[in-house]
Amino acid sequence: MGDRLDILEPWPGPWAAWAANFCRNNLWRVQNVLGDFDDMMSEAALAYLELRLRYGQSVNSPKHFMKLYQMYFSCWIHTLSVKDFHNREALFNIGREEKDFLMKSGFKERAGDPTLNLTILLNQGSAELKEVLNIFFNAPNEIMELLRRDASSYSPKQFWNRVLTHLSIPQEKSVALQKELIALLS
């Protein structure tokens, strides 16, 4: 990249000082959209110039202009952060669609990513199995620690049945879910 050339001279006064403080505190919200601190400060300077051109003649005092600038720039950053959120959500959904495509195409292995392999395999299960596994994956650490201590005295099948009993799942469902899980993982 190299050093940046200043196209505009540094803009003056309390507006730049306020913008620098605001940018330091809010850069994380728009970093994916804008880039680094200097890019955000450039946006702040651009907002300053736009406001000066648009409202400079009608503003009564520097205090009034400062309030207008703060509101304008903070709203603009909020809008950018919402766009950033939606962009990241779209990328996440594209990732999910890719996983679904791989799952439908019978993809079984992906080098270096065992979590994806497990996710693809478990997504092929029934809704009931996914719900039970979701409870396992999202259980608080304290509950999982208790279950792990119990697991040492039980076989895996006994452990599975015991957990499903705690979840109030009937025994016949427990056996069916266990067979489905074994079939998926084999």
N, C-alpha and C positions, 0 to 999 in steps of 0.2 A: 504494500500500500504506500508507504512513505509518508512524508510530512504533508500536512494539509496546507493549502494556501488560503489565506484569509481573503475572501472576496469582499466582504464588508468589514469595515473597521469595527472594533469592539463597541457594542452598543452601550450606552451610558446608564448611569444612575441606578436607582433602587430597583428598576425593572429587571435588570440583568442579575443583580444580587439575589432578588427573590426567585428568579428563574433558575439560577444555579442551585440554590437550596432545594427548590421543588424538584428539579431534575435528579439530584442526588438521592432524594427520598423516594422517587417514583420510577426510576429507571427500570427496576425489576419488572414493572407492569407491562412495559412496552419494548423491552430489549429485543425480543424476537422480531418485532415489526420495524423498529427504528435503528437498532444497532447499539453503538456505545454512547457514552456521556456526551461527546462532542456532537454526535448526530442529533441527540435530543436538544442540546443547546442551540443547534442550528434551527431546529423546529421552533424553539422558543423565540429566537430572533426573527424568524419569518412571521410568527404570530404577532410579534410586536410591530413589525412593519405593516402587516395587513391591517391591524387595528388602527395604527397611526394614519394610514391612508383613508380608511373607511370612516373613522369616528374622530379623527384628530381635531377637526374644526368645530365639532359639536360638544366636546367634553369641556366642562367648566373649570376643572382644576386637576393638578397632577394626582391628587388623592383619588379623585373620581376616576381618572384614567387607570391608576394602579388597580383599583377594585375591578374595573372592567377587564383589564388585562388578566388578572388572577382568575376571574371567572371564565373568561374565554379560553385561556390556555389549559386550565384544569379540566374543563369540559372536553377540549380537544384530546387531551391525553386519556381521559376516560373512554372516549369513543375509540381511540386506537387500542386501548387495552381490551375492550369488548371484541374488536376485530381480531386481536391476537388470540383471545380465548377461543373464538369460533374457528380460527385457522388451526389451532392446536387440536381442537375437538374433531375437525374434519380429518386431520392427519391420523388421529387415533382411530377414527372410523374406517379410514382407508386401510390401516393396519389390520383392523378386525375383519374387513372384507377380504383382505388377502389371506388371512388365516382361514376364513370360511371357504374360500376358493380352494386352498390347499387341502382342507379337510374333505371337500366334495370330490376332489380329484384323486383321493386315495393316497395322498402323500403321507408317508410313515416316518421318515427320518429327515432331520435337518442338522447337519454337522454343527456342533458348538452351541446349540440352543435346546437343551433338554426341556426347559420350561415350555417352549413352543410345542415340542412334540407331545408333552403331556396334555397341554391345553387342547391341542387338536384332537387327540384321542378321547379326552373326557367330554369334549363338545359333541361327540357322536352319540353320547349316552342319552337316555330318556330324561324327561323333565324332572322326574322324581329323583333319579340318581344325581343329576346336576344340583338339585336342591340340597340333598344330603351332603354332597361334597362341598357345596358352598358353605354349609354350616361348619364343616371341618376346617376349611381354609380361612374362614373369617371369625373363628371362635377366639375369645380372649385368651391370652397366654396362660392365665391361672387355670382355666378349665382344661386347656390342652396339657398342662403340666400334670394335673390330677389324672387325666386319661392316660398319659404316658407311664405314670407310676403304676396304674392298674394294669397296663399292657404287659408289664414284665411277668405277671403271674398268669396270663392267659395266652392261648394261641391266637393267631390273627383272626380266625373265624369267630372265636369266642369274644374277642375284643370288639369286632364289628357288630356282633349281635347285641352285646352289652350296650354299646353306644346307641344303636338304633332303638333299643328298649328305652333308654333315657329320653330319646326323641319321640317316644310314643308311636313308633312304627310297628305294626303287627308283624309277627314272626314270619308268616308266609311272604309278606312283602320284603322282609329282610333277606330271606333266602334268594328271592328273585333279583333284588338289587345287587347282592353279593355275586351271583352268577354273571350278571350283566357286567359288573366291574371287572371281574376276572377275564371275561371274554374280550373286553376292550383292551386290557393291558397285556394280553398274551399275543 
